[in-house]
């Protein structure tokens, strides 16, 4: 049996929550069975994990993910 996708987003609470909400909606539209959570975190962060594995880091790449990533 496949593991249900669990996505977690750590985001800077100073204005990044709307970006998290958009990403959450996009993920749930494409993969409705997934669980998507978010929490305020470090300054300038927008860190995305899938099943506890980092798949995107704004802190590392210096930009936000786009819908192609």
C-alpha positions in Angstrom: 0.0 0.0 0.0 1.3 3.5 -0.9 2.0 6.0 1.8 -0.4 8.9 1.8 1.5 12.1 0.8 2.2 14.4 3.7 3.4 17.8 2.8 4.6 20.3 5.4 5.5 24.0 4.7 7.5 26.1 7.0 7.0 29.8 6.1 8.0 33.2 7.3 5.1 34.6 9.2 5.8 38.1 8.0 3.7 37.9 4.8 4.3 34.4 3.4 1.1 32.8 4.6 -0.9 33.7 1.5 1.8 31.9 -0.6 1.4 28.9 1.6 -2.4 28.9 1.2 -2.1 29.0 -2.6 0.4 26.2 -2.6 -1.8 24.2 -0.3 -4.8 24.6 -2.6 -2.7 23.6 -5.7 -1.5 20.5 -4.0 -4.9 19.4 -2.7 -6.4 20.0 -6.2 -3.8 17.8 -7.8 -3.5 15.2 -5.0 -6.7 15.3 -2.9 -5.7 12.4 -0.7 -2.7 14.3 0.6 -2.3 16.0 3.9 -0.9 19.6 3.8 0.1 21.5 6.9 2.0 24.7 7.4 3.6 26.6 10.3 5.3 29.9 10.8 9.0 29.5 11.0 12.3 31.2 10.3 12.7 34.6 8.7 12.6 34.4 4.9 11.8 30.7 5.0 9.5 28.8 2.6 10.6 25.2 3.2 8.6 22.3 1.8 8.9 18.7 2.8 7.2 15.6 1.4 6.9 12.7 3.8 9.7 14.4 5.9 12.1 14.8 3.0 13.0 18.3 1.9 11.8 19.0 -1.6 12.2 22.8 -1.8 14.1 25.4 0.3 13.7 29.1 -0.3 16.5 29.6 2.2 18.8 27.6 -0.1 17.7 28.8 -3.6 16.7 32.3 -2.8 13.3 32.3 -4.5 9.8 30.9 -4.1 8.8 27.7 -5.8 6.7 28.0 -9.0 4.0 25.6 -10.1 6.5 23.7 -12.2 8.5 22.6 -9.2 
